[in-house]
């Protein structure tokens, strides 16, 4: 049987499941999400062992990732229960106005079946039951997950827990499904199927852009919310660096090598002004990097890609090796590396602007703040940018700070970008090419809004209004009523 025929049947069932799932009371939808989280926690030990056997991430890291996964499921459910994601708004009629003012009520509703492409670097938190799946299910959408081929057993184990939770809580058939397939045809068929209404993706630029282009070429285009990587530049202001070269060096070294650099927020570029303090910072950073042991990467493909991109960077004009750990014991291990280059060589070489996914960072050496601003201007959209600076330094260089802010989704002060907190105030997105739509986040309850759309009801009979918009407010959610938040 051809892959497209299998996918057609799965998407048809996903559409049928969506049509039933979206009509369920919010309380039943939330019970399903909490049941998934409960099932994941109950299977934590087994899931961590399976994931470790496929990714080499280690049991402690995977247990922590599973805790995050469960928090996402529950917190996104709570965002729907509280009314936060629904955004109900009511403006009552005024028949005495000239012309008469109609009754208008608006809320967000689910858009339909969502296809989720699992991430390689987060086998739990951004794969089968990860943030995209959790936010789509919370929105009221059915979900079809494209399992990542790097950890298929983990994906299947998690999928079994989701399906059991769906059965135990009486969810309709088709509310969740998972498919496998490493070929491009499977992904293309999922994106181009007429019942697919949105796509969530975490991965490479080439993969995300290909899915985006497919989605835009459909007779009816659909949104693709793709997170496609970032170099997450760190700007080192001289006064702060003069005061704390050792602390900043150790902090960044730990961030660069965390998880063998396999985070989308890994600080892949550092930008500083040449000085004695910068020299001391480089010494500390290089010493720390040299002390880090090589460790396995997620899979052979990522390890091969890392070595290839590292070698290419080293071959570029003006690039110097500043620090590196020892020789790896096998082809799956990565060599943590710090390189440096002058700002002029960096600005004129687009190859150096690209992400090297792994324990790598490139230090760009500037002559002054003006050259630092030139570097900030030529860098494309980023998930994060970080500034190591005293407040007075930022105030004295507000134009540079604004340029840095314009290019990122999250601006970090005196800290590292690794570690993405799941909260309402979080924004995990950024200008293209970091993501395909910088208005939306992939982390935090606002992620739910990717898979909802607003609908306004004008002069709707009270008996036909959804509970969220009824005057009696049976769900007891906060709403905007006649332009007042109550």
Buried (B, 14 or more C-beta within 10 A) or exposed (E): EEBBEBBBEBBBBBBBBBBBBBEBEBEEBBBBBBBBBBBBBEBBEEBBEBBBEBBBBBEEBBBBBBBBBBBBBBBBBBBBBBBBBBBBBBBEEEEEEEEEEBBBBBBBBBBBBBBBBBBBBBBBBBBBBBBBBBBBBBBBBBBBBBBBBBBBBBBBBBBBBBBBBBEBBEBBBBBBBBBBBEEEEBBBBBBBBEBBBBBBBBBBBEBBBBBBEBBEEEEEEBBBBBBBBBBBBBBBBBBBBBEBBBBBBBBBBEBBBBBBBBBBBBBBBBBBBBBEBBEBBBBBBBBBBBEBEBBBBBBEEBBEBBBEBBEBBEEBEBBEEBBBBEEBEEEBBBBBBBBBBBBBBBBEBEEBBBBBBBBBBBBBBBEEBEBBBBBBEEBBBBBBBBBBBBEEBBEBBEEBBEBBEEBBBBBBEBEBBBEBEBEEEBBBBBBBBBBBBBEBBBBBBBBBBBBBBEEEBEEBEEEEBBBBBBEEBEBEBBBBBEEEEE
